Amino acid sequence: MAEFRQNNEDSDQQQSSSGGRRPGGGFPSWLLWVVAAIMVGQIFFYFNSNNAREISWSSFKREMLVSQDVDKITVVNKEVAEIYIKKEKLGQGPYASIKPSEAGPHYKFNIGSIESFEKELDEAQQDISPENRIEVEYVNRTNWTGSILAWVLPLVIIIAIWMFILRRMGGGGVGGGAGGNIFDFGKSRAKLFEKGQSNVTFDDVAGLEEVKVEVKEVVDFLKNPSRYTRLGAKIPKGVLLVGPPGTGKTLLARAVAGEASVPFYSISGSEFVEMFVGVGASRVRDLFQKAKQNSPSIIFIDEIDAIGRSRGKAVSLQSNDERENTLNQILTEMDGFGTNTGVIVLAATNRGDILDRALLRPGRFDRQIYLELPTLKERKAIFLVHTKGLKLGNDIDLEVLSAQTPGFSGADIANVCNEAALIAARQDKNAIEMKDFYDATDRIIAGLEKKSKIISEGEKKVIAYHEAGHATASWYLKNADTLLKVSIVPRGRSLGAAWYLPQENVIYNKNQFLDRLCAALGGRAAEDVVFGQVSSGALDDLEKVTKQAYMMVAYYGLNEELGNISFYDSTGQYEQSLHRPYSEATAEKIDEEVRKLVENAYQRTKKLLQDHRTELEALAHLLLQKEVVFQKDLETIFGERPKEEEEVPVSQ
């Protein structure tokens, strides 16, 4: 798909093999009863302690001391004076509210300092005879219940908070063996799937028939080992799934979990690596130990490149040896000095080229299965799976949908089906129509349609001629992709687009590459031919053209000046290195040959558009009128697409 873009400067419930969570969440119940008993005792002591009434010194002196109603005074802990009223005075007069049976103390007040209290008391009793003066008793008391509670209660709160933190940090047993506290971070966090817990089967995996044959054999070996061992065969120790994102690697692993009927441990490669030294290797040991105890079993490591990256490359740029220690432990567990029988390691990665060679050798990963993007037939099978639960209209044609989604992965197709259902629901339809699938495909490839985007008439005219240039060039080039429709409706970052049906070729020759370069340059060439100047709208086209030209010259050996030489690095050795496998002189020559290749393709495209200027103008005017032009309209303007290559000179 060629795009006219704006100028942009910066272009299942987890289980543990050690059991579930302990009742009570790890907090001892007896401790709760102790705390409750202490608090009840304190409350009982508080409500049953003396209810001495608060009184001021002046009231005590004026109302009680002068009238000689006080029996005795007790100073407690040099702070509080407790007043005991004579029994014969209780129940009458100012003491009518106090029962005679009440032992006291009946009143109390704070004395301040001992010296000032004694001085004021002596002054208040000057007029009282010495034999009738009140003596003061000094006592020290200890509130044992309050003291114990003051020590125990904070301690209990600290312990409770600490245990809560441990449970939260330990994840409460998350990861099937984490143990539920902070001291188990060296344990494996793999999820354990027992028999019947995964409802995905091989029937849910469409478009991977050859791959399923090899994976099914591993499952069959676990179910019927005697079928193979009677001939002396050994079970594979490891199966590595390699392929682009969305091709079904994880889905295939889930199908294995559902079909194998053996313990299935699932973990991501990044879960082995922590900031603590030795944690990754410890988790690997713990995982394999559990798998051996439950053998036969399967371990699935998703995104294994997180820990399996090749060692020894660009050592100066590496700052974390923990990943390497984890990899060494995996190598030892899979095929080391000790035995590892009954455990199969299933792994998936998008970057098989960067994995360590020691990890890929037979004896560790005996089988390396490559998952490619689905073909036309496989895409139809994937559409059948993902449309099974959808309410489809009568006009749905899966053959057409499969043909118009080349390069789509299984995840992309699932997204198309879901987007089509959402679009149909948004319009209150009773069934999903073919148009909804077309709109969903456009939405995924180019982005959301921007109806509110304001474009001036001048810019709209430039966009129309730009897209008409792509369409005209590709129509008259034999090896260009088949044109489906042309649009100048803004979508995502693009202001217009020409939609193609790419050829699903395995190999391309030089003429095919050159035609694709010319088709990509058609938009800018049209602007040059019609307006005499070019705009910034060809950013996406120029990016594709430049990359493809460099691949022709530096990778595929399709340049006569450089000859049959390729600087492609399939091992990824130079990816993180500052060095290149060619000299500065060769780099200059590559740049020069790429520039010549692109310039010749541009001049060829300009000549083609000048020869078909009438058709170019007709399509541009139709785009300005309708905004979207389909293949039927294109055939009306251009006629039947030529079967043979146009007689346009190809500059070498």
C-alpha positions as CSV (number, residue, x, y, z in Angstrom):
1,M,0.0,0.0,0.0
2,A,1.4,3.3,-1.0
3,E,0.6,6.3,1.2
4,F,0.6,10.0,0.9
5,R,1.7,11.2,4.4
6,Q,2.1,14.5,6.1
7,N,5.6,15.8,6.7
8,N,6.8,14.6,10.1
9,E,10.2,15.5,11.5
10,D,10.4,12.5,13.8
11,S,9.2,10.1,11.5
12,D,-6.3,-18.7,34.7
13,Q,-6.2,-19.0,38.2
14,Q,-2.6,-19.6,39.5
15,Q,-1.8,-22.7,41.4
16,S,1.3,-23.8,43.4
17,S,2.8,-27.3,43.6
18,S,3.2,-26.7,47.3
19,G,-0.5,-26.2,47.9
20,G,-2.9,-23.3,48.3
21,R,-2.8,-20.4,50.7
22,R,-2.9,-21.3,54.4
23,P,-6.2,-20.7,56.1
24,G,-6.2,-17.3,57.9
25,G,-3.8,-15.9,55.3
26,G,-0.7,-16.8,57.3
27,F,-1.7,-14.7,60.4
28,P,-1.9,-16.8,63.6
29,S,-5.5,-16.9,65.0
30,W,-4.3,-17.3,68.6
31,L,-2.6,-13.9,68.4
32,L,-5.9,-12.3,67.6
33,W,-7.5,-13.9,70.7
34,V,-4.7,-12.6,72.9
35,V,-5.1,-9.1,71.6
36,A,-8.9,-9.2,72.0
37,A,-8.6,-10.5,75.6
38,I,-6.2,-7.7,76.6
39,M,-8.4,-5.1,75.1
40,V,-11.5,-6.5,76.9
41,G,-9.6,-6.6,80.2
42,Q,-8.5,-3.1,79.8
43,I,-12.0,-1.9,79.1
44,F,-13.3,-3.9,82.1
45,F,-10.7,-2.4,84.3
46,Y,-11.5,1.1,83.1
47,F,-15.2,0.8,83.6
48,N,-14.8,-0.8,87.0
49,S,-12.2,1.5,88.4
50,N,-13.1,4.2,90.9
51,N,-15.3,7.0,89.7
52,A,-13.8,9.7,91.8
53,R,-15.3,13.1,90.9
54,E,-13.0,15.8,89.7
55,I,-12.8,18.9,91.9
56,S,-10.7,22.0,92.1
57,W,-8.4,23.0,94.9
58,S,-10.4,26.0,95.8
59,S,-13.7,24.0,96.0
60,F,-12.0,21.4,98.1
61,K,-10.6,24.1,100.4
62,R,-13.9,26.0,100.7
63,E,-16.5,23.2,100.8
64,M,-14.7,20.3,102.4
65,L,-11.6,21.2,104.3
66,V,-13.1,24.1,106.2
67,S,-16.2,22.1,107.3
68,Q,-13.9,19.3,108.3
69,D,-15.8,16.7,106.2
70,V,-12.5,15.1,104.9
71,D,-11.5,11.8,106.4
72,K,-8.1,11.4,104.7
73,I,-6.1,12.5,101.6
74,T,-4.0,10.1,99.6
75,V,-1.5,11.5,97.1
76,V,-0.9,9.0,94.3
77,N,2.4,9.0,92.3
78,K,3.0,12.6,93.5
79,E,0.4,13.8,90.9
80,V,-3.2,13.2,92.1
81,A,-4.8,13.8,95.5
82,E,-7.6,11.5,96.3
83,I,-10.2,12.8,98.8
84,Y,-12.1,10.4,101.2
85,I,-15.2,11.9,102.8
86,K,-16.2,10.8,106.3
87,K,-18.8,8.1,106.3
88,E,-21.3,10.0,108.4
89,K,-21.3,12.8,106.0
90,L,-22.1,10.6,102.9
91,G,-25.7,10.5,101.6
92,Q,-26.6,14.0,102.9
93,G,-26.1,17.6,102.2
94,P,-23.6,18.3,99.4
95,Y,-22.8,14.6,99.4
96,A,-26.3,13.3,98.9
97,S,-25.4,11.8,95.6
98,I,-22.7,9.5,97.2
99,K,-23.9,6.3,98.7
100,P,-22.6,5.6,102.3
101,S,-21.5,2.2,101.1
102,E,-19.1,3.7,98.5
103,A,-15.6,3.2,99.8
104,G,-14.0,6.0,97.9
105,P,-12.0,7.9,96.9
106,H,-14.8,10.2,96.4
107,Y,-13.0,13.2,94.9
108,K,-9.7,13.9,93.3
109,F,-7.7,16.8,91.9
110,N,-4.2,17.4,90.5
111,I,-1.8,18.8,93.0
112,G,1.0,20.2,90.9
113,S,4.2,19.9,93.0
114,I,4.4,18.3,96.4
115,E,5.9,21.4,98.0
116,S,3.3,23.8,96.9
117,F,0.5,21.3,97.9
118,E,1.8,20.8,101.4
119,K,2.3,24.6,101.9
120,E,-1.2,25.5,100.7
121,L,-2.7,22.6,102.8
122,D,-0.9,23.9,106.0
123,E,-2.1,27.4,105.3
124,A,-5.7,26.2,104.9
125,Q,-5.6,24.3,108.2
126,Q,-4.1,27.1,110.4
127,D,-7.5,27.6,112.2
128,I,-8.0,23.9,112.8
129,S,-6.7,22.3,116.0
130,P,-3.7,20.0,115.5
131,E,-5.5,16.9,116.5
132,N,-8.2,17.5,113.8
133,R,-5.8,18.3,111.0
134,I,-5.8,15.9,108.1
135,E,-2.6,13.9,107.4
136,V,-1.5,13.3,103.9
137,E,-0.6,9.7,102.8
138,Y,1.7,9.3,99.8
139,V,1.5,6.1,97.7
140,N,2.9,4.8,94.4
141,R,0.6,2.7,92.2
142,T,1.3,0.9,88.9
143,N,-1.4,0.2,86.3
144,W,-0.1,-3.2,85.2
145,T,-2.9,-3.6,82.6
146,G,-2.2,-0.3,81.0
147,S,1.6,-0.9,81.0
148,I,1.3,-4.3,79.4
149,L,-1.1,-3.0,76.8
150,A,1.2,-0.1,76.0
151,W,3.9,-2.6,75.2
152,V,2.0,-5.5,73.7
153,L,-0.4,-3.5,71.5
154,P,2.3,-1.6,69.4
155,L,4.2,-4.9,69.1
156,V,1.1,-6.7,67.8
157,I,0.4,-3.9,65.3
158,I,4.1,-4.0,64.0
159,I,3.9,-7.8,63.6
160,A,0.6,-7.5,61.8
161,I,1.9,-4.8,59.4
162,W,5.1,-6.8,58.8
163,M,3.2,-10.0,58.0
164,F,0.9,-8.0,55.7
165,I,3.9,-6.6,53.8
166,L,5.5,-10.0,53.5
167,R,2.3,-11.4,52.0
168,R,2.0,-8.6,49.5
169,M,5.6,-8.8,48.4
170,G,5.5,-12.5,48.2
171,G,2.4,-12.3,46.1
172,G,0.3,-14.7,48.3
173,G,1.7,-17.7,46.4
174,V,1.5,-16.1,43.0
175,G,3.3,-18.1,40.4
176,G,2.7,-21.6,41.6
177,G,5.4,-21.9,44.1
178,A,6.4,-18.4,45.1
179,G,5.7,-19.5,48.7
180,G,3.7,-16.4,49.6
181,N,6.5,-14.4,51.3
182,I,9.5,-12.2,50.4
183,F,12.0,-15.0,51.2
184,D,10.7,-17.1,48.3
185,F,11.7,-14.7,45.5
186,G,14.2,-17.4,44.4
187,K,11.3,-19.8,43.7
188,S,9.9,-20.4,40.3
189,R,6.9,-18.3,39.3
190,A,5.7,-20.6,36.5
191,K,2.0,-21.2,36.2
192,L,1.0,-24.9,36.5
193,F,-1.8,-26.2,34.2
194,E,-3.1,-29.6,35.2
195,K,-5.1,-31.9,32.9
196,G,-8.3,-30.2,31.8
197,Q,-7.4,-26.7,32.8
198,S,-6.6,-25.5,29.2
199,N,-9.6,-25.7,26.9
200,V,-7.5,-25.0,23.7
201,T,-7.0,-27.9,21.4
202,F,-5.2,-28.4,18.0
203,D,-8.5,-27.9,16.3
204,D,-8.4,-24.2,17.4
205,V,-5.0,-23.7,15.7
206,A,-5.6,-23.2,12.0
207,G,-3.1,-22.7,9.2
208,L,-0.2,-24.5,10.8
209,E,-0.7,-28.1,9.6
210,E,3.0,-29.0,9.0
211,V,3.9,-27.5,12.4
212,K,1.1,-29.3,14.2
213,V,2.4,-32.6,12.8
214,E,5.7,-32.2,14.6
215,V,4.2,-30.8,17.8
216,K,1.5,-33.5,17.9
217,E,4.3,-36.1,17.8
218,V,5.8,-34.8,21.0
219,V,2.3,-35.0,22.6
220,D,1.8,-38.5,21.3
221,F,5.2,-39.5,22.7
222,L,4.0,-38.4,26.2
223,K,0.7,-40.3,25.8
224,N,2.1,-43.5,24.1
225,P,5.8,-43.7,24.9
226,S,6.0,-47.4,24.2
227,R,5.2,-46.8,20.5
228,Y,8.6,-45.0,20.1
229,T,10.7,-46.6,22.8
230,R,10.3,-50.1,21.4
231,L,12.3,-48.9,18.5
232,G,14.9,-47.2,20.6
233,A,13.7,-43.7,20.0
234,K,14.2,-41.0,22.7
235,I,11.9,-38.2,23.5
236,P,13.0,-34.8,22.2
237,K,14.3,-32.6,25.1
238,G,13.4,-29.3,23.5
239,V,11.2,-27.8,20.8
240,L,11.8,-24.2,19.7
241,L,9.1,-22.3,17.9
242,V,10.5,-19.4,15.8
243,G,8.4,-17.0,13.8
244,P,7.1,-13.4,13.3
245,P,4.8,-12.0,15.9
246,G,1.2,-13.2,15.7
247,T,1.9,-16.4,13.8
248,G,0.5,-18.6,16.7
249,K,3.5,-19.7,18.7
250,T,1.8,-19.1,22.1
251,L,-1.5,-20.4,20.8
252,L,0.2,-23.6,19.8
253,A,1.7,-24.0,23.3
254,R,-1.7,-23.5,24.8
255,A,-3.0,-26.3,22.5
256,V,-0.2,-28.5,23.7
257,A,-1.2,-27.8,27.3
258,G,-4.8,-28.8,26.5
259,E,-3.9,-32.0,24.6
260,A,-0.9,-33.4,26.4
261,S,-2.7,-34.4,29.7
262,V,0.5,-33.9,31.7
263,P,1.6,-31.1,34.0
264,F,2.3,-28.0,31.9
265,Y,4.5,-25.2,33.4
266,S,4.2,-21.8,31.6
267,I,6.6,-18.9,32.3
268,S,8.0,-15.9,30.4
269,G,11.7,-15.5,29.9
270,S,11.7,-12.1,31.5
271,E,10.4,-13.6,34.8
272,F,13.8,-15.3,35.4
273,V,15.7,-12.0,35.5
274,E,15.7,-9.9,38.6
275,M,17.9,-7.2,40.2
276,F,19.1,-9.7,42.8
277,V,22.2,-11.8,41.8
278,G,21.5,-15.5,41.5
279,V,17.7,-15.3,41.5
280,G,17.3,-16.3,37.8
281,A,19.5,-19.4,38.2
282,S,17.7,-20.3,41.4
283,R,14.3,-20.0,39.7
284,V,15.5,-22.2,36.8
285,R,16.7,-24.9,39.3
286,D,13.4,-24.7,41.2
287,L,11.3,-25.0,38.0
288,F,13.1,-28.0,36.6
289,Q,13.1,-29.7,40.0
290,K,9.3,-29.4,40.2
291,A,9.0,-30.6,36.6
292,K,11.1,-33.6,37.3
293,Q,9.0,-34.4,40.4
294,N,5.9,-34.4,38.3
295,S,7.4,-36.0,35.2
296,P,6.4,-36.6,32.5
297,S,5.8,-32.8,32.2
298,I,6.3,-29.9,29.8
299,I,7.9,-26.5,30.5
300,F,7.0,-23.7,28.2
301,I,9.2,-20.6,28.2
302,D,7.7,-17.8,26.2
303,E,10.0,-15.1,24.7
304,I,13.1,-17.1,25.6
305,D,15.3,-14.5,23.9
306,A,15.0,-12.4,27.1
307,I,17.5,-14.8,28.7
308,G,18.8,-16.9,25.7
309,R,20.6,-14.0,23.9
310,S,23.9,-15.0,22.5
311,R,26.9,-14.6,24.8
312,G,30.2,-13.0,23.9
313,K,28.9,-10.4,21.4
314,A,29.5,-6.8,22.1
315,V,30.7,-7.6,25.6
316,S,31.7,-4.1,26.3
317,L,28.0,-3.0,25.9
318,Q,26.7,-5.6,28.3
319,S,26.2,-4.5,31.9
320,N,24.1,-7.4,33.4
321,D,25.7,-10.8,33.9
322,E,22.6,-12.1,35.6
323,R,21.1,-13.0,32.3
324,E,24.1,-15.0,31.3
325,N,24.1,-16.9,34.6
326,T,20.4,-17.8,34.0
327,L,21.2,-19.0,30.5
328,N,24.1,-21.2,31.8
329,Q,21.7,-22.8,34.4
330,I,19.2,-23.5,31.6
331,L,21.9,-25.1,29.5
332,T,22.9,-27.3,32.4
333,E,19.4,-28.3,33.3
334,M,18.4,-29.2,29.7
335,D,21.5,-31.3,29.0
336,G,24.2,-31.2,31.6
337,F,26.0,-33.8,33.7
338,G,22.9,-34.8,35.5
339,T,19.9,-36.6,34.0
340,N,16.8,-34.8,32.9
341,T,14.3,-37.5,31.8
342,G,10.6,-37.0,31.3
343,V,10.8,-33.2,30.9
344,I,10.2,-31.5,27.6
345,V,11.1,-27.8,27.2
346,L,8.9,-25.9,24.7
347,A,10.1,-22.4,23.9
348,A,9.0,-19.5,21.6
349,T,10.7,-16.5,20.2
350,N,10.5,-13.9,17.5
351,R,14.3,-13.5,17.3
352,G,15.8,-17.0,16.7
353,D,18.8,-15.4,15.0
354,I,20.1,-13.9,18.3
355,L,19.8,-17.0,20.5
356,D,23.0,-18.6,21.8
357,R,24.4,-21.4,19.7
358,A,24.8,-23.7,22.8
359,L,21.1,-23.4,23.4
360,L,20.2,-24.4,19.8
361,R,22.3,-27.5,19.5
362,P,20.8,-31.0,19.4
363,G,20.4,-32.4,22.9
364,R,18.9,-29.1,24.1
365,F,16.5,-27.9,21.4
366,D,16.4,-30.9,19.2
367,R,13.7,-29.4,17.0
368,Q,13.5,-25.9,15.7
369,I,10.1,-25.2,14.0
370,Y,9.7,-22.1,11.9
371,L,6.3,-20.6,11.7
372,E,5.8,-18.5,8.6
373,L,3.0,-16.0,7.8
374,P,0.0,-17.9,6.5
375,T,-0.6,-18.5,2.8
376,L,-3.8,-17.9,1.0
377,K,-5.2,-21.3,1.9
378,E,-4.1,-21.0,5.5
379,R,-5.6,-17.6,5.8
380,K,-9.0,-19.0,4.8
381,A,-8.7,-21.7,7.5
382,I,-7.9,-19.0,10.1
383,F,-10.9,-16.9,8.9
384,L,-13.1,-20.0,9.4
385,V,-11.9,-20.3,13.0
386,H,-12.3,-16.7,14.0
387,T,-15.7,-16.2,12.2
388,K,-17.2,-19.3,13.9
389,G,-18.8,-17.3,16.7
390,L,-19.8,-14.3,14.5
391,K,-23.2,-13.6,13.0
392,L,-22.3,-13.2,9.3
393,G,-24.4,-11.9,6.4
394,N,-25.2,-13.7,3.2
395,D,-22.6,-11.8,1.1
396,I,-19.6,-12.9,3.1
397,D,-16.9,-14.5,0.9
398,L,-13.9,-15.9,2.8
399,E,-12.1,-16.6,-0.4
400,V,-12.1,-12.8,-1.2
401,L,-11.1,-11.9,2.3
402,S,-8.3,-14.3,2.3
403,A,-7.0,-13.0,-1.0
404,Q,-7.2,-9.4,0.2
405,T,-5.2,-9.9,3.4
406,P,-1.7,-11.0,2.2
407,G,1.0,-10.7,4.8
408,F,-1.6,-10.8,7.6
409,S,-0.7,-13.1,10.6
410,G,-3.2,-15.1,12.5
411,A,-3.4,-12.3,15.2
412,D,-4.1,-9.7,12.4
413,I,-6.9,-11.8,11.0
414,A,-8.5,-12.2,14.4
415,N,-8.3,-8.5,14.8
416,V,-10.0,-7.9,11.4
417,C,-12.9,-10.2,12.4
418,N,-13.3,-8.4,15.7
419,E,-13.1,-4.9,14.1
420,A,-15.7,-5.9,11.5
421,A,-18.1,-7.0,14.3
422,L,-17.5,-3.7,16.1
423,I,-18.2,-1.7,13.0
424,A,-21.4,-3.6,12.3
425,A,-22.6,-3.2,15.9
426,R,-21.7,0.5,15.7
427,Q,-24.2,0.8,12.8
428,D,-26.9,-1.3,14.5
429,K,-26.8,-4.0,11.9
430,N,-28.3,-7.4,12.4
431,A,-25.4,-9.2,10.7
432,I,-21.8,-8.5,9.7
433,E,-21.5,-7.7,6.0
434,M,-18.7,-7.8,3.5
435,K,-18.4,-4.0,3.6
436,D,-17.7,-4.2,7.3
437,F,-14.7,-6.5,6.7
438,Y,-13.4,-4.2,4.0
439,D,-13.7,-1.2,6.4
440,A,-12.0,-3.3,9.2
441,T,-9.1,-4.1,6.9
442,D,-8.7,-0.5,5.9
443,R,-8.9,0.5,9.6
444,I,-6.1,-1.9,10.6
445,I,-3.8,-1.2,7.7
446,A,-4.1,2.6,7.3
447,G,-5.8,3.7,10.6
448,L,-9.1,5.4,11.5
449,E,-10.8,7.5,8.9
450,K,-10.5,11.2,9.8
451,K,-13.7,12.8,8.4
452,S,-13.2,16.0,10.4
453,K,-9.7,16.7,9.0
454,I,-9.7,19.9,7.1
455,I,-7.7,19.9,3.8
456,S,-7.5,22.9,1.5
457,E,-8.6,22.5,-2.2
458,G,-5.0,23.0,-3.3
459,E,-3.7,20.2,-1.0
460,K,-6.5,17.9,-2.0
461,K,-5.6,18.4,-5.6
462,V,-1.9,17.5,-4.9
463,I,-3.0,14.4,-3.0
464,A,-5.3,13.3,-5.8
465,Y,-2.6,13.6,-8.5
466,H,-0.1,11.9,-6.1
467,E,-2.4,8.8,-5.7
468,A,-3.3,8.8,-9.4
469,G,0.4,8.7,-10.2
470,H,0.8,5.5,-8.0
471,A,-2.2,4.0,-9.7
472,T,-1.2,4.8,-13.3
473,A,2.4,3.6,-12.8
474,S,1.5,0.4,-11.2
475,W,-1.3,-0.3,-13.8
476,Y,1.2,-0.2,-16.7
477,L,4.0,-2.0,-15.0
478,K,3.8,-5.8,-15.5
479,N,5.5,-6.8,-12.3
480,A,3.8,-4.3,-10.0
481,D,1.2,-5.5,-7.6
482,T,-2.5,-5.6,-8.6
483,L,-4.3,-2.4,-7.9
484,L,-7.6,-2.7,-5.9
485,K,-8.7,0.8,-5.2
486,V,-7.4,4.4,-4.7
487,S,-8.5,6.7,-2.0
488,I,-7.8,10.3,-0.9
489,V,-9.7,9.9,2.4
490,P,-7.4,10.7,5.3
491,R,-6.7,7.7,7.5
492,G,-4.3,7.7,10.4
493,R,-1.2,9.6,9.4
494,S,-1.8,9.1,5.7
495,L,-3.7,11.6,3.6
496,G,-4.4,9.2,0.8
497,A,-3.5,5.7,-0.3
498,A,-3.4,3.3,-3.2
499,W,-4.4,-0.3,-2.2
500,Y,-2.7,-3.2,-3.8
501,L,-3.0,-7.0,-3.7
502,P,0.7,-8.0,-3.2
503,Q,2.1,-10.9,-5.1
504,E,2.9,-13.7,-2.7
505,N,6.2,-14.7,-4.4
506,V,9.0,-16.6,-2.7
507,I,11.7,-15.0,-4.8
508,Y,11.9,-11.8,-6.9
509,N,14.1,-11.0,-9.9
510,K,15.7,-7.7,-10.8
511,N,12.9,-6.6,-13.1
512,Q,10.3,-7.2,-10.4
513,F,12.3,-5.1,-8.0
514,L,12.7,-2.3,-10.5
515,D,8.9,-2.2,-11.3
516,R,8.2,-2.0,-7.6
517,L,10.6,0.9,-7.2
518,C,8.8,2.7,-10.1
519,A,5.4,2.1,-8.7
520,A,6.5,3.5,-5.3
521,L,7.9,6.6,-7.0
522,G,4.7,7.2,-9.1
523,G,3.3,9.7,-6.6
524,R,6.3,12.0,-6.5
525,A,6.8,11.7,-10.3
526,A,3.1,12.7,-10.9
527,E,3.6,15.8,-8.8
528,D,6.7,16.7,-10.8
529,V,5.0,16.1,-14.1
530,V,1.8,17.9,-13.4
531,F,2.9,20.8,-11.0
532,G,6.6,21.1,-11.9
533,Q,7.5,20.7,-8.2
534,V,7.3,18.1,-5.5
535,S,5.9,18.1,-1.9
536,S,6.7,16.4,1.4
537,G,3.9,13.9,0.9
538,A,6.2,11.2,-0.5
539,L,8.0,10.6,2.8
540,D,6.6,7.0,3.2
541,D,7.3,6.2,-0.5
542,L,10.9,7.5,-0.3
543,E,11.6,5.5,2.8
544,K,10.4,2.2,1.2
545,V,12.3,3.0,-2.0
546,T,15.6,3.7,-0.2
547,K,15.4,0.5,1.9
548,Q,14.5,-1.6,-1.1
549,A,17.3,-0.1,-3.2
550,Y,19.9,-0.8,-0.5
551,M,18.7,-4.4,-0.2
552,M,19.1,-4.8,-4.0
553,V,22.6,-3.5,-3.9
554,A,24.1,-4.6,-0.6
555,Y,22.1,-7.8,0.1
556,Y,20.8,-9.5,-3.0
557,G,23.8,-8.9,-5.3
558,L,21.6,-7.3,-8.0
559,N,24.1,-4.6,-8.9
560,E,26.6,-5.0,-11.7
561,E,29.2,-2.6,-10.1
562,L,29.4,-4.5,-6.8
563,G,28.8,-7.9,-8.4
564,N,27.8,-11.1,-6.6
565,I,28.5,-9.9,-3.1
566,S,26.1,-9.8,-0.1
567,F,26.7,-8.0,3.2
568,Y,23.6,-9.5,4.9
569,D,24.4,-10.8,8.4
570,S,22.1,-13.7,9.2
571,T,23.9,-14.3,12.5
572,G,23.2,-10.9,13.9
573,Q,26.9,-10.5,14.8
574,Y,27.1,-6.9,13.6
575,E,23.8,-5.8,15.0
576,Q,25.2,-4.6,18.3
577,S,28.6,-3.8,17.0
578,L,30.1,-0.5,15.7
579,H,31.9,-2.3,12.9
580,R,30.6,-3.1,9.4
581,P,31.7,-6.0,7.1
582,Y,32.9,-3.6,4.4
583,S,35.3,-0.6,4.1
584,E,34.5,3.1,3.8
585,A,35.3,2.9,0.1
586,T,32.7,0.1,-0.4
587,A,30.2,2.1,1.6
588,E,30.6,5.1,-0.7
589,K,30.2,2.8,-3.7
590,I,27.0,1.3,-2.2
591,D,25.6,4.8,-1.6
592,E,26.4,5.9,-5.1
593,E,24.9,2.8,-6.8
594,V,21.7,3.2,-4.7
595,R,21.4,6.8,-5.7
596,K,21.8,5.8,-9.4
597,L,19.3,3.0,-9.1
598,V,16.6,5.3,-7.5
599,E,17.3,8.1,-10.0
600,N,17.0,5.8,-13.0
601,A,13.7,4.4,-11.6
602,Y,12.4,7.9,-11.1
603,Q,13.2,9.0,-14.7
604,R,11.6,5.8,-16.0
605,T,8.4,6.5,-14.0
606,K,8.2,10.1,-15.2
607,K,8.4,9.0,-18.8
608,L,5.7,6.4,-18.2
609,L,3.4,9.1,-16.7
610,Q,4.1,11.5,-19.5
611,D,3.1,8.9,-22.0
612,H,-0.2,8.2,-20.1
613,R,-0.9,11.8,-19.0
614,T,-4.5,11.5,-20.2
615,E,-5.3,8.6,-18.0
616,L,-3.5,10.3,-15.1
617,E,-5.6,13.4,-15.4
618,A,-8.9,11.4,-15.8
619,L,-8.2,9.4,-12.6
620,A,-7.2,12.5,-10.6
621,H,-10.4,14.3,-11.6
622,L,-12.5,11.2,-10.6
623,L,-10.7,11.0,-7.2
624,L,-11.5,14.7,-6.6
625,Q,-15.1,13.9,-7.4
626,K,-15.7,10.5,-5.6
627,E,-12.7,10.4,-3.2
628,V,-12.6,6.6,-3.5
629,V,-12.1,4.8,-6.8
630,F,-12.5,1.0,-7.1
631,Q,-11.1,-1.5,-9.6
632,K,-14.1,-1.3,-11.9
633,D,-13.6,2.4,-12.4
634,L,-9.9,1.9,-13.0
635,E,-10.6,-0.6,-15.7
636,T,-12.9,2.0,-17.3
637,I,-10.1,4.6,-17.4
638,F,-7.1,2.4,-18.1
639,G,-8.7,-0.5,-20.0
640,E,-7.6,-4.0,-19.4
641,R,-4.3,-4.3,-17.6
642,P,-1.5,-5.3,-20.0
643,K,-0.4,-8.9,-19.8
644,E,3.1,-8.2,-21.2
645,E,5.6,-5.7,-19.9
646,E,5.3,-2.2,-21.2
647,E,7.9,-1.2,-23.7
648,V,9.5,1.3,-21.4
649,P,13.3,1.3,-21.4
650,V,14.7,-0.1,-18.1
651,S,17.9,1.7,-17.1
652,Q,20.5,-0.6,-15.6
